[in-house]
């Protein structure tokens, strides 16, 4: 999985006044859980652009003072209800020997006969939860729609999972090919024509 580096400064004071001062300075207060103890730090709000405002999934390398680096994933984020500014971010520290659960995007591949025949592809799950060791976290889960005829569904059990597990029930539908209105109307008209044809021959 691709990684993003974010440079930050550790925070000693984490009270309300100190937190407000951090935000007023255009910084985002953050905390990293999962280690021996939580690590509080702050980073420029612009540093999170490629992490937060993207459909892609990334791990994060947080660089602090004195060359300290912590590898983590985004766990939770709080936005201001009016301005949508980032108020706070929680990270979870990665351990190379422990599996982690995170959401990754679904990437559709292949050509569906059902779509080529006029059906409409509906993506039911744009992101899926996977469980894997940090080194095995995928950038995306591939959904091959080549087998899908009109009206077919693709379930999570049909997806390839290399060195990771999908954390969803077996009956979870990833995508499906639905009959379009135009195709349905054409089928109805064809059916009417077929019924009317014998009557004309009499």
VEXFITI-450842 format. One line per field, with one value per residue: x, y, z negated of N, C-alpha, C, O in turn; residue number from 0. Coordinates in steps of 0.1 Angstrom, whole numbers, plus 5000, padded with zeros to 4 digits. Example, Ala and Ser with C-alpha at 12.3 -4.5 7.8 and 13.67 -1.06 7.14 Angstrom:
n_east 5132 5128
n_north 4943 4978
n_up 4922 4929
ca_east 5123 5137
ca_north 4955 4989
ca_up 4922 4929
c_east 5132 5129
c_north 4967 5000
c_up 4922 4921
o_east 5142 5134
o_north 4967 5011
o_up 4915 4920
num 0 1
***
This chain:
n_east 5008 5004 5022 5019 5038 5037 5047 5051 5047 5054 5031 5031 5013 4979 4955 4923 4927 4953 4948 4930 4947 4964 4948 4941 4964 4964 4969 4964 4953 4964 4964 4981 4973 4978 5004 5028 5020 4997 5005 5007 5003 5008 5000 5004 4974 4972 4988 4974 4959 4962 4956 4931 4912 4907 4898 4914 4933 4957 4987 5003 5033 5044 5064 5083 5099 5136 5141 5122 5100 5068 5048 5015 4978 4950 4924 4902 4883 4875 4853 4846 4812 4801 4820 4835 4862 4891 4890 4902 4923 4925 4950 4962 4987 5009 5018 5042 5039 5013 4979 4958 4927 4913 4896 4895 4894 4872 4881 4869 4872 4875 4851 4816 4793 4766 4764 4773 4752 4733 4727 4729 4756 4758 4774 4776 4792 4815 4838 4857 4861 4892 4914 4947 4982 5004 5022 5009 4986 4963 4962 4938 4907 4901 4874 4862 4842 4837 4823 4796 4763 4732 4713 4728 4748 4777 4794 4811 4825 4835 4856 4891 4915 4945 4967 4952 4922 4886 4864 4835 4801 4793 4772 4773 4768 4789 4788 4764 4746 4721 4689 4684 4662 4656 4663 4645 4621 4624 4623 4598 4583 4591 4579 4552 4550 4555 4533 4513 4519 4509 4482 4480 4485 4462
n_north 4988 5023 5050 5080 5108 5127 5156 5166 5182 5173 5175 5190 5203 5196 5207 5225 5253 5252 5235 5251 5272 5259 5252 5278 5286 5274 5247 5212 5194 5162 5127 5097 5064 5030 5025 5022 5043 5070 5093 5127 5152 5179 5191 5209 5219 5217 5196 5173 5170 5152 5129 5129 5140 5122 5094 5072 5047 5049 5043 5060 5078 5093 5120 5132 5154 5152 5130 5111 5086 5074 5048 5046 5044 5062 5066 5079 5109 5143 5168 5204 5213 5233 5248 5228 5224 5206 5193 5175 5146 5111 5086 5053 5033 5012 4978 4956 4929 4925 4921 4944 4962 4979 5002 4999 5011 4999 4985 4984 4960 4946 4935 4935 4913 4918 4945 4954 4946 4964 4967 4982 4990 4987 4999 4986 4985 5007 5008 4985 4965 4953 4929 4925 4919 4948 4950 4936 4950 4959 4982 4985 4966 4943 4940 4920 4922 4907 4881 4888 4887 4901 4912 4898 4893 4903 4888 4891 4868 4860 4875 4880 4874 4881 4873 4888 4893 4896 4915 4910 4897 4867 4870 4896 4920 4932 4945 4949 4940 4957 4957 4981 5010 5015 4991 4974 4985 4980 4953 4948 4959 4943 4919 4925 4929 4903 4890 4902 4895 4868 4874 4891 4874 4859
n_up 5000 5007 4992 4972 4962 4933 4917 4884 4851 4818 4790 4759 4742 4739 4733 4735 4741 4752 4774 4789 4796 4813 4834 4842 4853 4877 4877 4871 4844 4833 4825 4818 4814 4801 4795 4768 4753 4758 4785 4788 4812 4836 4869 4900 4915 4943 4949 4948 4970 4992 4979 4967 4985 5007 5026 5024 5006 4979 4961 4933 4927 4899 4892 4867 4843 4840 4857 4852 4863 4870 4881 4893 4895 4907 4884 4873 4879 4873 4883 4886 4881 4896 4912 4922 4917 4906 4875 4856 4856 4854 4852 4858 4846 4865 4863 4874 4870 4864 4874 4892 4895 4922 4944 4979 5013 5040 5071 5102 5128 5162 5187 5188 5201 5197 5193 5218 5233 5228 5201 5168 5147 5113 5085 5055 5033 5026 5011 4992 4962 4951 4937 4927 4925 4920 4942 4962 4969 4993 5021 5033 5038 5062 5085 5107 5134 5156 5158 5154 5164 5177 5150 5131 5100 5082 5057 5025 5021 5045 5050 5055 5030 5020 4995 4977 4958 4963 4945 4944 4946 4964 4982 4991 5016 5041 5066 5093 5123 5136 5153 5177 5181 5207 5219 5207 5216 5243 5243 5234 5255 5276 5267 5268 5296 5304 5294 5309 5335 5344 5345 5367 5388 5392
ca_east 5000 5012 5023 5021 5045 5032 5056 5044 5055 5048 5025 5031 5001 4968 4942 4914 4934 4964 4943 4925 4959 4969 4938 4941 4976 4963 4974 4954 4957 4962 4969 4984 4971 4983 5017 5029 5012 4993 5014 4999 5012 5001 5006 4998 4962 4974 4996 4964 4951 4963 4952 4917 4904 4910 4892 4925 4937 4971 4993 5009 5045 5044 5077 5083 5113 5147 5141 5112 5090 5058 5039 5001 4967 4939 4914 4890 4886 4864 4852 4837 4799 4797 4831 4842 4876 4895 4892 4910 4925 4931 4957 4965 5001 5010 5028 5045 5035 4999 4970 4950 4916 4910 4888 4902 4885 4869 4884 4862 4879 4869 4839 4805 4784 4753 4765 4774 4739 4724 4724 4735 4764 4756 4785 4769 4802 4827 4849 4855 4870 4901 4922 4959 4995 5006 5029 5000 4975 4962 4958 4924 4902 4897 4861 4862 4828 4836 4813 4783 4753 4721 4707 4738 4754 4790 4794 4825 4831 4840 4868 4904 4921 4959 4973 4943 4908 4875 4856 4821 4793 4794 4761 4775 4769 4798 4782 4754 4742 4706 4683 4681 4648 4656 4664 4632 4611 4626 4619 4583 4578 4593 4570 4539 4551 4555 4519 4505 4523 4500 4469 4480 4485 4449
ca_north 5000 5035 5057 5094 5113 5139 5161 5172 5185 5167 5185 5187 5208 5192 5212 5232 5265 5248 5230 5262 5279 5251 5254 5292 5287 5267 5234 5202 5185 5148 5117 5083 5053 5017 5022 5020 5054 5079 5104 5139 5160 5188 5193 5219 5213 5214 5183 5162 5171 5140 5117 5130 5144 5113 5081 5062 5044 5051 5043 5073 5079 5106 5124 5141 5159 5143 5119 5101 5082 5064 5043 5045 5045 5071 5059 5087 5123 5152 5181 5214 5211 5244 5252 5215 5223 5194 5197 5165 5133 5100 5076 5040 5029 4999 4969 4947 4915 4924 4924 4956 4963 4992 5002 5002 5012 4988 4989 4975 4957 4937 4940 4927 4911 4924 4960 4956 4943 4975 4968 4993 4985 4995 4996 4986 4987 5015 5005 4972 4964 4942 4926 4920 4925 4961 4948 4930 4958 4962 4996 4984 4953 4942 4934 4916 4921 4899 4871 4893 4889 4910 4907 4891 4901 4899 4887 4892 4855 4858 4884 4875 4880 4876 4877 4896 4888 4905 4915 4911 4885 4861 4875 4910 4923 4943 4952 4941 4946 4959 4960 4996 5013 5014 4977 4969 4990 4973 4939 4949 4962 4930 4909 4930 4926 4889 4886 4908 4889 4858 4879 4897 4864 4854
ca_up 5000 5008 4980 4973 4951 4927 4907 4873 4838 4806 4782 4745 4736 4747 4728 4744 4746 4761 4786 4796 4801 4824 4845 4847 4861 4890 4874 4867 4833 4837 4815 4823 4804 4805 4790 4754 4748 4769 4789 4792 4821 4845 4882 4908 4921 4957 4950 4948 4982 5000 4971 4963 4996 5018 5025 5023 4992 4977 4947 4930 4919 4892 4889 4856 4840 4837 4866 4848 4873 4866 4892 4888 4904 4902 4877 4871 4882 4869 4891 4881 4887 4906 4921 4927 4914 4898 4861 4849 4863 4846 4860 4850 4849 4871 4858 4885 4867 4860 4885 4890 4904 4927 4956 4992 5024 5049 5084 5112 5140 5171 5194 5185 5213 5194 5196 5233 5239 5224 5187 5160 5136 5100 5076 5042 5023 5031 5002 4984 4951 4953 4926 4932 4919 4927 4955 4971 4971 5007 5024 5036 5040 5076 5088 5121 5138 5169 5158 5151 5174 5173 5138 5122 5089 5078 5042 5020 5021 5058 5052 5052 5018 5018 4983 4969 4956 4964 4933 4948 4948 4977 4991 4994 5030 5044 5077 5100 5136 5136 5166 5178 5185 5221 5223 5202 5225 5256 5241 5233 5269 5283 5262 5274 5310 5305 5292 5320 5348 5348 5348 5380 5398 5394
c_east 5009 5012 5025 5028 5040 5042 5048 5053 5047 5042 5026 5019 4989 4955 4935 4921 4945 4959 4937 4936 4964 4961 4939 4954 4976 4968 4962 4960 4954 4967 4971 4982 4977 4997 5017 5021 5008 5003 5006 5008 5002 5008 4998 4985 4964 4982 4986 4956 4950 4959 4937 4908 4907 4902 4901 4928 4952 4975 5000 5022 5045 5058 5077 5097 5123 5146 5131 5102 5080 5049 5025 4991 4957 4928 4901 4893 4873 4865 4843 4823 4795 4808 4838 4857 4879 4897 4902 4911 4931 4938 4959 4978 5001 5021 5030 5040 5020 4990 4962 4938 4914 4902 4897 4891 4883 4873 4878 4870 4871 4857 4828 4796 4770 4753 4766 4761 4729 4721 4732 4743 4761 4766 4779 4779 4814 4840 4846 4865 4879 4909 4935 4971 4997 5013 5020 4988 4974 4958 4943 4920 4896 4884 4860 4848 4826 4825 4798 4774 4742 4715 4716 4743 4768 4791 4809 4832 4838 4853 4881 4910 4935 4965 4965 4929 4898 4866 4841 4814 4794 4783 4762 4777 4778 4793 4772 4751 4727 4701 4679 4667 4646 4655 4650 4621 4612 4621 4604 4577 4579 4583 4556 4539 4549 4540 4510 4507 4513 4486 4468 4480 4472 4441
c_north 5013 5042 5072 5099 5126 5144 5169 5175 5179 5178 5181 5191 5204 5196 5220 5245 5262 5243 5241 5270 5272 5253 5268 5294 5279 5252 5225 5194 5170 5139 5104 5073 5040 5014 5020 5031 5063 5090 5115 5147 5170 5189 5203 5212 5209 5201 5171 5161 5158 5127 5117 5132 5135 5100 5069 5059 5045 5047 5056 5071 5093 5109 5135 5146 5148 5130 5108 5098 5072 5061 5041 5045 5055 5063 5066 5102 5131 5165 5191 5213 5222 5246 5240 5215 5211 5199 5188 5152 5123 5090 5064 5035 5015 4991 4958 4933 4914 4928 4936 4956 4977 4991 5006 5003 5000 4993 4979 4973 4947 4943 4930 4926 4917 4939 4963 4954 4954 4976 4979 4987 4994 4990 4997 4989 4995 5012 4992 4972 4952 4941 4919 4926 4938 4959 4942 4938 4962 4977 4996 4969 4952 4934 4932 4914 4913 4888 4875 4895 4898 4904 4900 4900 4895 4899 4887 4879 4852 4867 4877 4882 4874 4882 4887 4889 4899 4904 4918 4898 4880 4866 4890 4912 4934 4951 4943 4948 4946 4962 4975 4998 5011 4999 4970 4973 4983 4959 4938 4951 4950 4920 4912 4926 4911 4883 4890 4901 4878 4863 4885 4887 4858 4861
c_up 5000 4995 4982 4960 4946 4916 4896 4861 4827 4797 4767 4738 4745 4742 4739 4750 4755 4774 4795 4803 4813 4836 4851 4855 4874 4889 4870 4855 4836 4825 4822 4812 4809 4800 4775 4747 4759 4772 4794 4801 4829 4858 4890 4915 4936 4959 4951 4961 4990 4992 4969 4976 5008 5016 5023 5008 4991 4963 4945 4923 4912 4887 4878 4853 4838 4845 4861 4858 4868 4878 4886 4899 4898 4896 4876 4874 4879 4877 4884 4888 4897 4916 4928 4925 4905 4884 4853 4857 4853 4856 4851 4855 4854 4864 4869 4883 4863 4872 4882 4899 4909 4940 4968 5003 5033 5063 5094 5124 5149 5178 5192 5197 5210 5196 5211 5240 5235 5209 5180 5148 5124 5090 5062 5031 5029 5024 4995 4973 4953 4940 4931 4923 4926 4941 4966 4974 4986 5009 5028 5037 5054 5078 5103 5125 5151 5169 5157 5164 5169 5160 5128 5111 5087 5063 5038 5021 5034 5060 5048 5040 5016 5005 4974 4968 4958 4952 4936 4949 4962 4987 4994 5010 5033 5055 5084 5113 5136 5150 5166 5182 5200 5226 5219 5212 5239 5255 5241 5247 5277 5280 5268 5289 5313 5304 5303 5333 5352 5352 5362 5391 5401 5405
o_east 5019 5002 5031 5026 5037 5045 5040 5065 5035 5048 5023 5014 4988 4944 4939 4920 4946 4965 4939 4935 4969 4966 4938 4954 4986 4970 4952 4970 4943 4975 4963 4989 4982 5001 5006 5015 5016 5010 4999 5020 4990 5020 4986 4986 4958 4981 4991 4947 4940 4958 4931 4898 4910 4900 4897 4925 4960 4967 5002 5023 5046 5064 5071 5106 5120 5151 5132 5095 5085 5043 5024 4994 4956 4923 4890 4904 4862 4875 4834 4823 4786 4805 4845 4864 4870 4906 4909 4902 4940 4933 4958 4980 4995 5031 5020 5037 5016 4993 4959 4939 4915 4901 4905 4881 4892 4869 4880 4876 4861 4853 4829 4792 4764 4743 4760 4759 4717 4714 4741 4737 4763 4767 4777 4775 4821 4851 4835 4876 4874 4911 4935 4969 4994 5009 5024 4979 4984 4952 4936 4929 4888 4882 4858 4842 4815 4819 4789 4777 4743 4710 4711 4744 4770 4790 4818 4845 4846 4859 4881 4911 4936 4967 4970 4926 4901 4862 4835 4820 4795 4785 4752 4786 4776 4793 4772 4752 4720 4708 4672 4660 4636 4647 4645 4612 4601 4615 4597 4567 4571 4578 4548 4529 4543 4536 4501 4499 4509 4480 4458 4475 4469 4429
o_north 5013 5041 5077 5094 5135 5136 5177 5172 5181 5189 5170 5184 5207 5191 5222 5248 5269 5246 5241 5274 5278 5255 5270 5304 5278 5246 5230 5188 5167 5144 5100 5074 5040 5003 5017 5029 5064 5095 5114 5150 5168 5189 5205 5201 5200 5195 5160 5152 5153 5116 5107 5125 5141 5096 5058 5067 5041 5049 5064 5063 5103 5102 5145 5143 5137 5119 5096 5108 5062 5069 5034 5047 5056 5053 5061 5107 5127 5171 5187 5212 5219 5246 5241 5207 5207 5208 5192 5148 5126 5087 5064 5033 5006 4996 4952 4926 4903 4938 4939 4950 4987 4980 5015 4997 4991 5004 4967 4982 4942 4955 4918 4936 4922 4944 4972 4959 4953 4985 4985 4979 5006 4978 5008 4996 4989 5014 4990 4977 4941 4950 4909 4935 4939 4966 4943 4933 4967 4983 5006 4960 4961 4923 4941 4904 4912 4886 4868 4903 4902 4892 4897 4912 4883 4910 4885 4879 4843 4866 4869 4894 4862 4894 4894 4881 4911 4893 4927 4888 4888 4865 4895 4906 4945 4964 4931 4960 4935 4968 4980 4988 5006 4996 4962 4964 4979 4954 4929 4944 4947 4912 4903 4922 4907 4874 4883 4901 4878 4858 4885 4889 4852 4858
o_up 4993 4987 4992 4949 4954 4906 4899 4861 4825 4796 4764 4729 4756 4745 4750 4762 4766 4785 4807 4814 4823 4847 4863 4863 4881 4899 4865 4857 4841 4816 4830 4801 4820 4801 4769 4736 4769 4763 4804 4797 4829 4858 4887 4920 4940 4970 4956 4962 4994 4998 4970 4977 5019 5004 5019 4999 5000 4954 4955 4913 4919 4879 4880 4861 4834 4840 4867 4863 4861 4884 4876 4911 4886 4902 4878 4871 4881 4878 4876 4900 4906 4928 4938 4931 4897 4882 4845 4864 4846 4866 4839 4867 4849 4860 4873 4892 4860 4879 4870 4910 4901 4946 4967 5002 5033 5067 5093 5130 5145 5175 5195 5204 5219 5201 5216 5251 5238 5205 5186 5140 5124 5087 5057 5021 5037 5029 4991 4974 4955 4932 4938 4916 4938 4950 4978 4982 4991 5001 5026 5037 5058 5072 5110 5121 5156 5179 5159 5172 5157 5161 5117 5113 5089 5057 5046 5022 5036 5071 5039 5039 5011 5004 4965 4977 4955 4949 4930 4952 4972 4999 5000 5016 5027 5054 5082 5115 5136 5158 5158 5187 5204 5235 5226 5215 5244 5264 5246 5251 5286 5288 5272 5294 5323 5310 5307 5342 5364 5361 5369 5402 5412 5408
num 0 1 2 3 4 5 6 7 8 9 10 11 12 13 14 15 16 17 18 19 20 21 22 23 24 25 26 27 28 29 30 31 32 33 34 35 36 37 38 39 40 41 42 43 44 45 46 47 48 49 50 51 52 53 54 55 56 57 58 59 60 61 62 63 64 65 66 67 68 69 70 71 72 73 74 75 76 77 78 79 80 81 82 83 84 85 86 87 88 89 90 91 92 93 94 95 96 97 98 99 100 101 102 103 104 105 106 107 108 109 110 111 112 113 114 115 116 117 118 119 120 121 122 123 124 125 126 127 128 129 130 131 132 133 134 135 136 137 138 139 140 141 142 143 144 145 146 147 148 149 150 151 152 153 154 155 156 157 158 159 160 161 162 163 164 165 166 167 168 169 170 171 172 173 174 175 176 177 178 179 180 181 182 183 184 185 186 187 188 189 190 191 192 193 194 195 196 197 198 199 200 201
***
